[in-house]
Amino acid sequence: FGLFAGPLFHMWEKLLGIHDRPFLLRAVSRLPLEGFMILIAVAFPFFGAINAILGAFTTSFGTYIIPCLGYNMAFGSDEAAEN
């Protein structure tokens, strides 16, 4: 849940312009977003199975593919190899 909700919360706080405010205000501002997530979970009765499949694919993607792409972007060019 935190893998998906954390960045979403940060984007929500940036949208509202409260990303640098105290934590209590940010926590209260997350409630509508959490309510929307609960609404989606109730609307789809097999959301747990769907979420498990998404988690399986995105965890492996985030663990193996994204770091390799980041490494290649940072050190893959000829200019970066000379430095």
The 8 nearest C-alpha neighbors of each residue, nearest first, counted from 0:
[[1, 2, 3, 4, 5, 54, 50, 51],
 [2, 0, 4, 5, 3, 6, 7, 8],
 [1, 3, 0, 4, 5, 6, 58, 54],
 [2, 4, 1, 0, 5, 6, 7, 8],
 [3, 5, 7, 1, 6, 0, 2, 8],
 [6, 4, 8, 1, 7, 3, 2, 9],
 [7, 5, 9, 8, 4, 10, 3, 2],
 [6, 8, 4, 10, 5, 9, 11, 3],
 [9, 7, 11, 5, 6, 10, 4, 12],
 [8, 10, 6, 12, 11, 7, 13, 5],
 [9, 11, 13, 7, 12, 8, 14, 6],
 [12, 10, 8, 14, 9, 13, 7, 15],
 [11, 13, 18, 15, 9, 17, 14, 10],
 [14, 12, 16, 10, 18, 15, 11, 9],
 [15, 13, 11, 12, 16, 10, 17, 18],
 [14, 16, 12, 13, 17, 11, 18, 28],
 [17, 15, 13, 14, 18, 12, 19, 11],
 [16, 18, 20, 12, 19, 15, 13, 25],
 [17, 19, 12, 13, 20, 16, 9, 25],
 [18, 20, 17, 21, 16, 12, 22, 25],
 [19, 21, 17, 18, 22, 24, 25, 23],
 [22, 20, 23, 24, 25, 19, 17, 18],
 [21, 23, 25, 24, 26, 20, 27, 19],
 [24, 22, 26, 25, 21, 27, 20, 28],
 [23, 25, 27, 26, 22, 21, 28, 20],
 [24, 26, 22, 28, 23, 27, 29, 21],
 [27, 25, 23, 29, 28, 24, 22, 30],
 [28, 26, 24, 29, 25, 30, 23, 31],
 [27, 29, 25, 26, 30, 24, 31, 12],
 [30, 28, 26, 32, 27, 31, 33, 25],
 [29, 31, 33, 32, 28, 27, 34, 26],
 [32, 30, 34, 33, 29, 35, 28, 27],
 [31, 33, 35, 34, 29, 30, 36, 8],
 [32, 34, 36, 30, 35, 31, 37, 29],
 [35, 33, 31, 37, 32, 36, 30, 38],
 [34, 36, 38, 32, 33, 37, 31, 39],
 [37, 35, 33, 39, 38, 34, 40, 32],
 [38, 36, 40, 34, 39, 35, 41, 33],
 [37, 39, 35, 41, 36, 40, 42, 34],
 [38, 40, 42, 36, 37, 41, 43, 35],
 [41, 39, 37, 38, 42, 43, 46, 36],
 [40, 42, 38, 39, 43, 37, 44, 46],
 [41, 43, 39, 40, 38, 44, 46, 37],
 [42, 44, 46, 41, 40, 45, 39, 38],
 [45, 43, 46, 41, 42, 40, 47, 39],
 [46, 44, 47, 43, 48, 49, 40, 50],
 [45, 47, 49, 43, 48, 44, 50, 40],
 [48, 46, 50, 45, 49, 51, 44, 40],
 [49, 47, 51, 50, 46, 45, 52, 53],
 [48, 50, 46, 52, 51, 47, 53, 45],
 [49, 51, 47, 53, 48, 52, 46, 54],
 [52, 50, 54, 48, 49, 53, 55, 47],
 [51, 53, 55, 49, 54, 50, 48, 56],
 [54, 52, 50, 56, 51, 55, 57, 49],
 [53, 55, 51, 57, 52, 56, 58, 50],
 [54, 56, 52, 53, 58, 57, 51, 59],
 [55, 57, 53, 54, 59, 58, 60, 52],
 [56, 58, 60, 54, 59, 55, 61, 53],
 [59, 57, 61, 60, 55, 56, 54, 62],
 [58, 60, 62, 61, 57, 56, 63, 55],
 [59, 61, 57, 64, 58, 62, 63, 56],
 [62, 60, 58, 65, 59, 57, 63, 64],
 [63, 61, 59, 60, 58, 64, 65, 66],
 [62, 64, 60, 61, 59, 65, 66, 67],
 [63, 65, 60, 67, 66, 61, 68, 62],
 [64, 66, 68, 61, 67, 63, 69, 60],
 [67, 65, 69, 68, 64, 63, 70, 62],
 [68, 66, 70, 64, 69, 65, 71, 63],
 [67, 69, 65, 71, 70, 66, 72, 64],
 [70, 68, 66, 72, 67, 71, 65, 73],
 [69, 71, 67, 73, 68, 72, 74, 66],
 [72, 70, 75, 68, 74, 73, 69, 67],
 [71, 73, 69, 70, 75, 74, 68, 76],
 [74, 72, 70, 71, 75, 69, 79, 76],
 [75, 73, 79, 71, 72, 70, 76, 80],
 [76, 74, 71, 72, 73, 79, 77, 80],
 [77, 75, 79, 78, 74, 80, 72, 73],
 [78, 76, 80, 79, 81, 75, 74, 82],
 [77, 79, 81, 76, 80, 82, 74, 75],
 [78, 80, 74, 82, 76, 81, 77, 75],
 [81, 79, 77, 78, 82, 74, 76, 75],
 [80, 82, 78, 79, 77, 76, 74, 75],
 [81, 79, 80, 78, 77, 74, 76, 73]]
